[in-house]
Amino acid sequence: MSPYLTVKEVSELLGKCPKWVYQRQDKIPGYFKLAGSIFFDKDVLLSTLKTKATMPIKRLSRQS
């Protein structure tokens, strides 16, 4: 198993189409280019997703 993910693998992981990943590649954690190909560092991506998933939701308070 490679520590790097392809666009197809990231799209499957996130439940999005590959085109969506290509359009947002620079906003997805762990993104890098190597010899003209796009890859994502699996550890960086998964740890970022885990951190964001466990962050408390900030709710807007209603002021009367």
LONU-991815 format. One record per atom (N, C-alpha, C): x, y, z; residue number from 1. Coordinates in nm, 4 decimals, always signed. Layout:
BEGIN
KOLVO        c1        c2        c3  resi
KOLVO         X         Y         Z   NUM
...
//
This chain:
BEGIN
KOLVO        c1        c2        c3  resi
KOLVO   +0.0839   -0.1185   +0.0000     1
KOLVO   +0.0000   +0.0000   +0.0000     1
KOLVO   +0.0884   +0.1248   +0.0000     1
KOLVO   +0.0578   +0.2133   -0.0894     2
KOLVO   +0.1327   +0.3374   -0.1009     2
KOLVO   +0.0827   +0.4392   +0.0020     2
KOLVO   +0.1733   +0.5219   +0.0538     3
KOLVO   +0.1290   +0.6279   +0.1453     3
KOLVO   +0.0680   +0.7460   +0.0702     3
KOLVO   +0.0608   +0.7330   -0.0625     4
KOLVO   +0.0070   +0.8410   -0.1452     4
KOLVO   -0.1163   +0.7941   -0.2201     4
KOLVO   -0.2119   +0.8850   -0.2341     5
KOLVO   -0.3380   +0.8541   -0.3006     5
KOLVO   -0.3449   +0.9249   -0.4356     5
KOLVO   -0.4094   +0.8595   -0.5311     6
KOLVO   -0.4340   +0.9205   -0.6610     6
KOLVO   -0.5627   +1.0021   -0.6544     6
KOLVO   -0.5885   +1.0772   -0.7598     7
KOLVO   -0.7128   +1.1541   -0.7678     7
KOLVO   -0.8325   +1.0604   -0.7577     7
KOLVO   -0.8265   +0.9489   -0.8259     8
KOLVO   -0.9372   +0.8524   -0.8223     8
KOLVO   -0.9614   +0.8011   -0.6807     8
KOLVO   -0.8542   +0.7689   -0.6091     9
KOLVO   -0.8680   +0.7178   -0.4726     9
KOLVO   -0.9254   +0.8238   -0.3791     9
KOLVO   -0.8811   +0.9489   -0.3957    10
KOLVO   -0.9344   +1.0581   -0.3130    10
KOLVO   -1.0815   +1.0810   -0.3447    10
KOLVO   -1.1170   +1.0753   -0.4717    11
KOLVO   -1.2572   +1.0953   -0.5083    11
KOLVO   -1.3459   +0.9872   -0.4471    11
KOLVO   -1.2981   +0.8638   -0.4461    12
KOLVO   -1.3741   +0.7549   -0.3846    12
KOLVO   -1.3841   +0.7719   -0.2334    12
KOLVO   -1.2745   +0.8145   -0.1711    13
KOLVO   -1.2722   +0.8362   -0.0266    13
KOLVO   -1.3702   +0.9460   +0.0150    13
KOLVO   -1.3756   +1.0532   -0.0631    14
KOLVO   -1.4600   +1.1670   -0.0289    14
KOLVO   -1.6016   +1.1557   -0.0862    14
KOLVO   -1.6241   +1.0571   -0.1704    15
KOLVO   -1.7564   +1.0406   -0.2300    15
KOLVO   -1.7868   +1.1461   -0.3345    15
KOLVO   -1.6845   +1.1910   -0.4029    16
KOLVO   -1.6984   +1.2935   -0.5066    16
KOLVO   -1.6439   +1.2382   -0.6373    16
KOLVO   -1.6737   +1.3062   -0.7468    17
KOLVO   -1.6205   +1.2619   -0.8756    17
KOLVO   -1.4773   +1.3141   -0.8921    17
KOLVO   -1.3971   +1.2478   -0.9762    18
KOLVO   -1.2591   +1.2934   -0.9982    18
KOLVO   -1.2508   +1.4388   -1.0447    18
KOLVO   -1.3470   +1.4829   -1.1252    19
KOLVO   -1.3460   +1.6220   -1.1721    19
KOLVO   -1.3510   +1.7192   -1.0539    19
KOLVO   -1.4315   +1.6856   -0.9519    20
KOLVO   -1.4423   +1.7700   -0.8324    20
KOLVO   -1.3066   +1.7805   -0.7629    20
KOLVO   -1.2355   +1.6672   -0.7540    21
KOLVO   -1.1032   +1.6656   -0.6903    21
KOLVO   -1.0046   +1.7499   -0.7706    21
KOLVO   -1.0050   +1.7355   -0.9040    22
KOLVO   -0.9155   +1.8155   -0.9883    22
KOLVO   -0.9424   +1.9650   -0.9708    22
KOLVO   -1.0686   +2.0031   -0.9627    23
KOLVO   -1.1046   +2.1445   -0.9507    23
KOLVO   -1.0636   +2.2035   -0.8160    23
KOLVO   -1.0530   +2.1194   -0.7136    24
KOLVO   -1.0221   +2.1679   -0.5790    24
KOLVO   -0.8906   +2.1133   -0.5246    24
KOLVO   -0.8071   +2.0601   -0.6112    25
KOLVO   -0.6852   +1.9918   -0.5687    25
KOLVO   -0.5998   +2.0729   -0.4725    25
KOLVO   -0.5835   +2.2013   -0.4976    26
KOLVO   -0.4970   +2.2821   -0.4116    26
KOLVO   -0.5606   +2.3161   -0.2774    26
KOLVO   -0.6884   +2.2848   -0.2602    27
KOLVO   -0.7562   +2.3091   -0.1330    27
KOLVO   -0.7676   +2.1817   -0.0499    27
KOLVO   -0.7276   +2.0691   -0.1078    28
KOLVO   -0.7370   +1.9414   -0.0380    28
KOLVO   -0.6033   +1.9159   +0.0322    28
KOLVO   -0.6037   +1.8924   +0.1632    29
KOLVO   -0.4789   +1.8726   +0.2381    29
KOLVO   -0.3975   +1.7537   +0.1843    29
KOLVO   -0.2662   +1.7730   +0.1790    30
KOLVO   -0.1761   +1.6667   +0.1366    30
KOLVO   -0.1473   +1.6659   -0.0121    30
KOLVO   -0.1996   +1.7632   -0.0857    31
KOLVO   -0.1839   +1.7706   -0.2309    31
KOLVO   -0.0400   +1.8021   -0.2706    31
KOLVO   +0.0086   +1.7315   -0.3721    32
KOLVO   +0.1363   +1.7666   -0.4343    32
KOLVO   +0.1417   +1.7094   -0.5748    32
KOLVO   +0.2277   +1.7705   -0.6580    33
KOLVO   +0.2496   +1.7233   -0.7942    33
KOLVO   +0.3875   +1.6601   -0.8014    33
KOLVO   +0.3949   +1.5522   -0.8757    34
KOLVO   +0.5218   +1.4836   -0.8964    34
KOLVO   +0.5261   +1.4369   -1.0414    34
KOLVO   +0.6230   +1.4886   -1.1156    35
KOLVO   +0.6397   +1.4533   -1.2569    35
KOLVO   +0.5104   +1.4728   -1.3356    35
KOLVO   +0.4383   +1.5797   -1.3051    36
KOLVO   +0.3162   +1.6119   -1.3767    36
KOLVO   +0.1920   +1.5374   -1.3304    36
KOLVO   +0.2064   +1.4482   -1.2355    37
KOLVO   +0.0917   +1.3745   -1.1823    37
KOLVO   +0.0523   +1.4316   -1.0466    37
KOLVO   -0.0732   +1.4172   -1.0135    38
KOLVO   -0.1263   +1.4702   -0.8876    38
KOLVO   -0.1412   +1.3569   -0.7878    38
KOLVO   -0.0915   +1.3824   -0.6660    39
KOLVO   -0.1015   +1.2860   -0.5573    39
KOLVO   -0.1417   +1.3583   -0.4300    39
KOLVO   -0.1832   +1.2806   -0.3317    40
KOLVO   -0.2185   +1.3335   -0.2008    40
KOLVO   -0.1544   +1.2452   -0.0956    40
KOLVO   -0.0926   +1.3077   +0.0041    41
KOLVO   -0.0340   +1.2329   +0.1145    41
KOLVO   -0.1496   +1.1797   +0.1995    41
KOLVO   -0.1604   +1.0492   +0.2062    42
KOLVO   -0.2729   +0.9842   +0.2742    42
KOLVO   -0.2799   +1.0222   +0.4221    42
KOLVO   -0.1659   +1.0218   +0.4916    43
KOLVO   -0.1645   +1.0535   +0.6342    43
KOLVO   -0.2098   +1.1966   +0.6608    43
KOLVO   -0.1630   +1.2904   +0.5792    44
KOLVO   -0.2015   +1.4312   +0.5966    44
KOLVO   -0.3511   +1.4482   +0.5726    44
KOLVO   -0.4006   +1.3893   +0.4649    45
KOLVO   -0.5420   +1.4018   +0.4319    45
KOLVO   -0.6308   +1.3415   +0.5407    45
KOLVO   -0.6001   +1.2203   +0.5816    46
KOLVO   -0.6839   +1.1535   +0.6816    46
KOLVO   -0.6774   +1.2217   +0.8176    46
KOLVO   -0.5597   +1.2677   +0.8586    47
KOLVO   -0.5507   +1.3346   +0.9887    47
KOLVO   -0.6250   +1.4683   +0.9870    47
KOLVO   -0.6204   +1.5392   +0.8742    48
KOLVO   -0.6937   +1.6651   +0.8634    48
KOLVO   -0.8439   +1.6404   +0.8678    48
KOLVO   -0.8895   +1.5383   +0.7958    49
KOLVO   -1.0318   +1.5051   +0.7979    49
KOLVO   -1.0768   +1.4661   +0.9382    49
KOLVO   -0.9936   +1.3889   +1.0077    50
KOLVO   -1.0281   +1.3467   +1.1432    50
KOLVO   -1.0360   +1.4666   +1.2368    50
KOLVO   -0.9409   +1.5578   +1.2245    51
KOLVO   -0.9408   +1.6782   +1.3075    51
KOLVO   -1.0659   +1.7617   +1.2827    51
KOLVO   -1.0989   +1.7806   +1.1559    52
KOLVO   -1.2173   +1.8608   +1.1227    52
KOLVO   -1.3453   +1.7913   +1.1678    52
KOLVO   -1.3477   +1.6598   +1.1616    53
KOLVO   -1.4677   +1.5854   +1.2014    53
KOLVO   -1.4905   +1.5892   +1.3517    53
KOLVO   -1.3852   +1.6082   +1.4294    54
KOLVO   -1.3991   +1.6076   +1.5752    54
KOLVO   -1.4021   +1.7480   +1.6354    54
KOLVO   -1.3948   +1.8510   +1.5508    55
KOLVO   -1.4011   +1.9881   +1.6010    55
KOLVO   -1.5444   +2.0210   +1.6403    55
KOLVO   -1.5617   +2.0913   +1.7511    56
KOLVO   -1.6978   +2.1312   +1.7881    56
KOLVO   -1.7539   +2.2284   +1.6851    56
KOLVO   -1.8827   +2.2190   +1.6629    57
KOLVO   -1.9489   +2.3070   +1.5679    57
KOLVO   -1.9745   +2.4412   +1.6342    57
KOLVO   -1.9329   +2.5459   +1.5667    58
KOLVO   -1.9593   +2.6795   +1.6189    58
KOLVO   -2.0981   +2.7204   +1.5727    58
KOLVO   -2.1817   +2.7480   +1.6678    59
KOLVO   -2.3184   +2.7873   +1.6359    59
KOLVO   -2.3338   +2.9374   +1.6607    59
KOLVO   -2.4122   +2.9976   +1.5783    60
KOLVO   -2.4417   +3.1385   +1.5970    60
KOLVO   -2.5413   +3.1526   +1.7116    60
KOLVO   -2.5108   +3.2386   +1.8017    61
KOLVO   -2.6046   +3.2585   +1.9121    61
KOLVO   -2.7105   +3.3607   +1.8697    61
KOLVO   -2.8301   +3.3344   +1.9124    62
KOLVO   -2.9392   +3.4259   +1.8840    62
KOLVO   -2.9423   +3.5327   +1.9914    62
KOLVO   -2.9366   +3.6536   +1.9478    63
KOLVO   -2.9436   +3.7640   +2.0443    63
KOLVO   -3.0797   +3.8290   +2.0333    63
KOLVO   -3.1427   +3.8476   +2.1464    64
KOLVO   -3.2782   +3.9062   +2.1474    64
KOLVO   -3.2730   +4.0547   +2.1421    64
//
